[in-house]
Amino acid sequence: MFKSATVQRMIPRLVDEGRTHIQLRELPRSAILTDLRRLCIRSQLLGVTDVAVDYHRFLPTGRAYLTLAHTEHLHKNLHALDNASVGSLPIQAVSAPPPRSGHGQLDRTGTQRKIFSGNGPHGGISSRMKHVVIWGLPGQIPGEVVENYLRDFRLDNIDDMVFTYSTANMSSFYSRYLVRPTSTAEAHRLVRQLHMSYFQPERWGRRYQLRARVVY
């Protein structure tokens, strides 16, 4: 029995050996980077170099990843996260291998824009808190129409990658676009004004209600 208990205690450490990532589970879907950074400070975590919300098609999965500078911090941090909570809800923390991230692919339909899966940490995009995903638009809507609709916002149009399909499913009744405002403040302003509003109500009435969310 003593030998069996010893083996059971050793198994997690053997699995964790060399790992430098912690996966947080059962997070509120509304949790943002600020909430997770507060958790790190409150729990006095050591050597955290990156905090990333996990996404599926740019929607939070209820998971997040902490990247550690050294594997020696792993078990101390896991112990510190015992009984941790975010937004008064209990969460789980486990060691994890490096998470996979969905990268953009070039659209082959002739538009020469990137198609992002929106999967993985930070939604698979490089910038932090400077992208907004907008969905609920009419299906197969031209990018020029979206650009004109957003003309009152300051958007960064570097290399024409501002308007980007987040899904390759072009038969959908609704379109989803990823836009890059010029600043974090502008990204939040765009969300405040667009989220739960209606697209061209003078034409479509209340048929297309928009959703907008900052990608963290």
C-alpha positions as CSV (number, residue, x, y, z in Angstrom):
1,M,0.0,0.0,0.0
2,F,2.9,2.4,0.9
3,K,4.5,1.7,-2.5
4,S,1.2,2.3,-4.3
5,A,0.6,5.7,-2.6
6,T,4.2,6.7,-3.4
7,V,3.7,5.9,-7.1
8,Q,0.4,7.9,-7.1
9,R,2.2,10.9,-5.7
10,M,5.0,10.6,-8.3
11,I,2.7,10.3,-11.4
12,P,1.6,14.0,-11.5
13,R,5.1,15.2,-11.1
14,L,6.3,12.9,-13.9
15,V,3.6,14.2,-16.2
16,D,4.3,17.9,-15.1
17,E,8.1,17.6,-15.6
18,G,9.3,20.3,-17.9
19,R,6.0,22.1,-18.3
20,T,5.7,25.8,-18.2
21,H,2.0,26.3,-18.7
22,I,-1.0,26.3,-16.4
23,Q,-4.5,25.9,-17.8
24,L,-7.3,27.7,-15.8
25,R,-10.7,26.0,-16.2
26,E,-14.3,26.8,-15.4
27,L,-13.7,30.6,-15.7
28,P,-16.7,32.9,-16.2
29,R,-17.1,33.6,-19.9
30,S,-17.0,37.3,-19.1
31,A,-13.5,37.0,-17.5
32,I,-11.0,39.3,-19.2
33,L,-7.2,39.8,-18.8
34,T,-7.6,42.2,-16.0
35,D,-9.5,39.6,-13.9
36,L,-6.8,37.0,-14.6
37,R,-3.9,39.4,-13.7
38,R,-5.7,40.2,-10.5
39,L,-5.9,36.5,-9.8
40,C,-2.1,36.2,-10.4
41,I,-1.4,39.1,-8.0
42,R,-3.9,37.9,-5.3
43,S,-2.4,34.4,-5.4
44,Q,1.2,35.7,-5.5
45,L,2.1,33.6,-8.5
46,L,5.7,33.4,-9.5
47,G,7.3,33.9,-12.9
48,V,4.1,34.5,-15.0
49,T,5.2,35.9,-18.4
50,D,1.9,35.8,-20.3
51,V,-1.8,35.5,-19.6
52,A,-4.0,34.4,-22.4
53,V,-7.8,33.9,-22.7
54,D,-8.6,30.8,-24.7
55,Y,-11.1,31.1,-27.6
56,H,-13.1,29.1,-30.0
57,R,-14.2,31.1,-33.1
58,F,-13.3,34.2,-31.1
59,L,-15.7,33.3,-28.3
60,P,-14.3,32.5,-24.8
61,T,-14.2,28.9,-23.9
62,G,-14.1,29.4,-20.1
63,R,-10.4,28.5,-20.1
64,A,-7.2,30.5,-20.0
65,Y,-3.4,29.8,-20.0
66,L,-0.6,31.1,-17.8
67,T,2.9,30.9,-19.3
68,L,5.7,30.6,-16.7
69,A,9.3,31.7,-17.1
70,H,10.6,28.4,-15.5
71,T,9.2,25.0,-14.8
72,E,10.4,25.3,-11.2
73,H,7.5,27.7,-10.6
74,L,4.9,25.2,-11.7
75,H,4.0,23.3,-8.5
76,K,4.3,26.4,-6.3
77,N,1.8,28.2,-8.5
78,L,-0.6,25.2,-8.7
79,H,-0.6,25.0,-4.9
80,A,-1.2,28.8,-4.7
81,L,-4.2,28.4,-7.0
82,D,-5.9,25.7,-4.8
83,N,-9.4,27.0,-3.9
84,A,-8.9,30.1,-6.2
85,S,-11.9,31.9,-7.7
86,V,-12.7,34.5,-10.3
87,G,-15.7,36.6,-10.0
88,S,-16.7,34.7,-6.8
89,L,-16.8,31.4,-8.9
90,P,-14.4,28.6,-8.0
91,I,-11.9,27.6,-10.8
92,Q,-9.6,24.8,-11.5
93,A,-5.9,25.0,-12.3
94,V,-3.9,22.2,-13.9
95,S,-0.5,21.9,-15.6
96,A,-0.7,21.8,-19.4
97,P,1.5,21.4,-22.5
98,P,2.0,24.4,-24.7
99,P,-1.4,25.3,-26.2
100,R,-2.1,25.2,-29.9
101,S,-3.0,28.4,-31.6
102,G,-4.9,28.8,-34.9
103,H,-3.1,31.0,-37.4
104,G,-4.5,32.9,-40.3
105,Q,-4.6,31.4,-43.8
106,L,-4.8,33.2,-47.1
107,D,-8.3,33.2,-48.6
108,R,-8.3,31.4,-52.0
109,T,-11.5,32.9,-53.2
110,G,-9.8,35.9,-54.8
111,T,-10.1,38.4,-52.0
112,Q,-6.5,37.8,-50.8
113,R,-7.5,38.3,-47.2
114,K,-6.7,36.1,-44.3
115,I,-9.2,33.7,-42.8
116,F,-8.7,33.2,-39.0
117,S,-10.1,30.3,-37.1
118,G,-10.3,32.4,-33.9
119,N,-9.2,29.3,-31.9
120,G,-6.6,29.1,-29.1
121,P,-5.0,31.6,-26.8
122,H,-5.6,35.2,-27.8
123,G,-7.8,33.9,-30.6
124,G,-4.7,33.1,-32.6
125,I,-3.8,36.7,-33.3
126,S,-0.7,38.5,-32.3
127,S,-1.8,41.9,-31.0
128,R,-3.4,42.2,-27.5
129,M,-6.7,44.0,-26.9
130,K,-6.6,45.8,-30.3
131,H,-8.9,43.5,-32.2
132,V,-12.7,43.4,-32.1
133,V,-14.8,40.6,-33.5
134,I,-18.2,41.6,-34.9
135,W,-20.9,39.1,-35.7
136,G,-24.5,39.1,-36.6
137,L,-23.9,40.8,-40.0
138,P,-25.8,39.6,-43.1
139,G,-24.2,36.6,-44.7
140,Q,-21.7,37.1,-47.5
141,I,-21.8,40.9,-46.9
142,P,-19.0,42.6,-48.9
143,G,-16.1,44.0,-46.9
144,E,-16.6,47.4,-48.5
145,V,-20.1,47.6,-46.9
146,V,-18.6,46.8,-43.5
147,E,-15.9,49.3,-44.0
148,N,-18.4,52.0,-44.8
149,Y,-20.6,51.1,-41.9
150,L,-17.6,51.5,-39.5
151,R,-16.4,54.8,-41.1
152,D,-16.9,56.7,-37.8
153,F,-14.4,54.6,-36.0
154,R,-10.6,54.9,-36.2
155,L,-9.4,51.7,-37.7
156,D,-5.8,50.6,-38.5
157,N,-5.8,49.6,-42.2
158,I,-2.2,48.4,-42.4
159,D,-1.7,45.9,-45.3
160,D,-5.5,45.7,-45.9
161,M,-6.0,43.1,-43.2
162,V,-8.5,45.1,-41.2
163,F,-11.6,43.3,-42.5
164,T,-11.0,39.6,-42.0
165,Y,-13.4,36.6,-42.1
166,S,-13.2,34.6,-38.9
167,T,-14.7,31.6,-40.5
168,A,-14.5,30.0,-43.9
169,N,-18.1,29.0,-43.8
170,M,-19.4,31.3,-46.6
171,S,-22.8,29.7,-46.7
172,S,-23.7,31.1,-43.3
173,F,-26.7,33.4,-42.9
174,Y,-24.5,35.6,-40.8
175,S,-21.0,37.1,-41.3
176,R,-18.3,37.5,-38.7
177,Y,-15.6,40.1,-39.1
178,L,-12.4,40.9,-37.3
179,V,-11.4,44.6,-37.2
180,R,-8.3,46.3,-35.8
181,P,-8.9,49.7,-34.2
182,T,-6.0,52.1,-33.7
183,S,-5.9,51.7,-30.0
184,T,-7.3,49.7,-27.1
185,A,-9.5,52.6,-26.1
186,E,-10.9,52.8,-29.6
187,A,-11.6,49.0,-29.5
188,H,-13.7,49.4,-26.4
189,R,-15.5,52.4,-27.8
190,L,-16.4,50.4,-30.9
191,V,-17.8,47.6,-28.7
192,R,-19.8,50.0,-26.6
193,Q,-21.5,51.5,-29.6
194,L,-22.0,48.4,-31.7
195,H,-22.8,45.6,-29.3
196,M,-26.5,44.7,-29.3
197,S,-27.3,47.4,-31.9
198,Y,-29.1,46.6,-35.2
199,F,-27.4,46.6,-38.6
200,Q,-28.9,49.2,-41.0
201,P,-32.3,49.1,-39.2
202,E,-33.8,51.5,-41.8
203,R,-33.4,48.6,-44.3
204,W,-33.4,45.4,-42.3
205,G,-35.4,46.5,-39.3
206,R,-34.5,44.3,-36.2
207,R,-33.4,41.3,-38.3
208,Y,-29.6,41.6,-37.8
209,Q,-28.6,42.3,-34.2
210,L,-24.9,42.8,-33.8
211,R,-22.5,41.4,-31.2
212,A,-19.1,42.9,-30.6
213,R,-16.3,41.7,-28.3
214,V,-12.7,42.7,-27.7
215,V,-10.3,39.8,-28.3
216,Y,-7.9,39.6,-25.3
